Amino acid sequence: MKQMRIAGLVTVLCLASLAAWAKIPPPPPQDPAAKAAADEKKAAQAAKDKAELTAAEEATVKNFQDNMKKMGKPVPKPQPVAAASTPAKGGESKPQGNTLKAAEKSKKS
């Protein structure tokens, strides 16, 4: 019986919240000046975050290298990371590794 009351209460609260949500009007559109200011602020924050991340990464690498030197182990050289390739566009096939096979397939099609 108690579980039925709880389930009923949860259902009523969900329905009430949906009704309240439906009545909220959409926000008014931003004026161009405010939108430009928000974009500038967002860009400045992104630049600041990137600088902080770079500084933290450099400090981590320096700490790792110092610890390796203290232990008397060789410090590994950094390996470059290859950039991710762009995914194929929707529906287009990826280029074939062997150009002869690709030419044969295009002739058959």
C-alpha positions as CSV (number, residue, x, y, z in Angstrom):
1,M,0.0,0.0,0.0
2,K,2.8,2.4,0.9
3,Q,4.6,1.6,-2.4
4,M,1.4,2.5,-4.3
5,R,1.2,5.9,-2.6
6,I,4.9,6.6,-3.4
7,A,4.4,5.6,-7.0
8,G,1.3,7.8,-7.2
9,L,3.1,10.7,-5.7
10,V,6.0,10.4,-8.1
11,T,3.6,10.2,-11.1
12,V,1.7,13.3,-9.9
13,L,5.0,15.2,-9.4
14,C,6.2,14.2,-12.9
15,L,3.0,15.4,-14.5
16,A,3.1,18.6,-12.6
17,S,6.7,19.3,-13.6
18,L,5.8,18.7,-17.2
19,A,2.9,21.1,-17.1
20,A,5.1,23.8,-15.5
21,W,7.8,23.2,-18.0
22,A,5.4,23.6,-20.9
23,K,4.3,27.1,-19.7
24,I,7.9,28.5,-19.7
25,P,8.2,31.0,-22.6
26,P,11.3,30.9,-24.8
27,P,14.0,33.3,-24.0
28,P,14.1,36.5,-26.0
29,P,16.7,36.7,-28.8
30,Q,20.0,38.4,-28.0
31,D,20.8,41.7,-29.6
32,P,23.9,41.6,-31.8
33,A,26.1,43.7,-29.5
34,A,25.4,41.4,-26.5
35,K,26.0,38.3,-28.7
36,A,29.3,39.7,-29.9
37,A,30.4,40.5,-26.4
38,A,29.4,36.9,-25.3
39,D,31.4,35.5,-28.2
40,E,34.4,37.5,-27.3
41,K,34.2,36.5,-23.7
42,K,33.9,32.8,-24.7
43,A,36.9,33.1,-27.0
44,A,39.0,34.8,-24.3
45,Q,38.0,32.1,-21.8
46,A,38.9,29.4,-24.3
47,A,42.3,30.9,-24.9
48,K,42.9,31.2,-21.1
49,D,41.8,27.6,-20.6
50,K,44.2,26.4,-23.4
51,A,47.1,28.3,-21.8
52,E,46.4,26.8,-18.4
53,L,46.2,23.3,-19.9
54,T,49.4,23.7,-21.7
55,A,51.2,25.0,-18.6
56,A,49.8,22.0,-16.6
57,E,51.0,19.6,-19.3
58,E,54.4,21.1,-19.3
59,A,54.7,20.9,-15.5
60,T,53.6,17.3,-15.6
61,V,56.2,16.4,-18.2
62,K,58.9,18.2,-16.3
63,N,57.9,16.4,-13.1
64,F,58.0,13.0,-14.9
65,Q,61.4,13.7,-16.4
66,D,62.8,14.9,-13.1
67,N,61.6,11.8,-11.4
68,M,63.0,9.5,-14.1
69,K,66.4,11.3,-13.7
70,K,66.3,10.9,-9.9
71,M,65.7,7.1,-10.3
72,G,68.6,6.9,-12.8
73,K,66.4,5.7,-15.6
74,P,66.7,7.1,-19.1
75,V,64.2,9.7,-20.0
76,P,62.1,8.6,-23.0
77,K,62.0,10.9,-26.0
78,P,58.6,12.4,-26.8
79,Q,56.9,10.7,-29.8
80,P,54.8,12.9,-32.1
81,V,51.1,12.1,-32.3
82,A,49.6,11.9,-35.7
83,A,46.6,14.1,-36.4
84,A,43.4,12.2,-36.7
85,S,42.2,11.8,-40.2
86,T,38.9,13.3,-41.3
87,P,36.0,10.9,-41.5
88,A,34.5,10.1,-44.8
89,K,31.5,12.2,-45.8
90,G,28.2,10.5,-45.5
91,G,27.7,7.9,-48.1
92,E,31.0,8.4,-49.9
93,S,33.4,5.4,-49.9
94,K,36.9,5.8,-48.5
95,P,39.8,5.9,-50.9
96,Q,41.3,2.5,-51.7
97,G,44.9,1.8,-50.6
98,N,45.7,0.0,-53.8
99,T,44.9,2.3,-56.8
100,L,44.8,-0.7,-59.2
101,K,42.0,-2.3,-57.3
102,A,40.2,1.1,-57.1
103,A,40.5,1.5,-60.9
104,E,39.1,-2.0,-61.5
105,K,36.2,-1.3,-59.2
106,S,35.3,1.9,-60.9
107,K,35.4,0.2,-64.4
108,K,33.0,-2.5,-63.1
109,S,30.6,0.0,-61.8
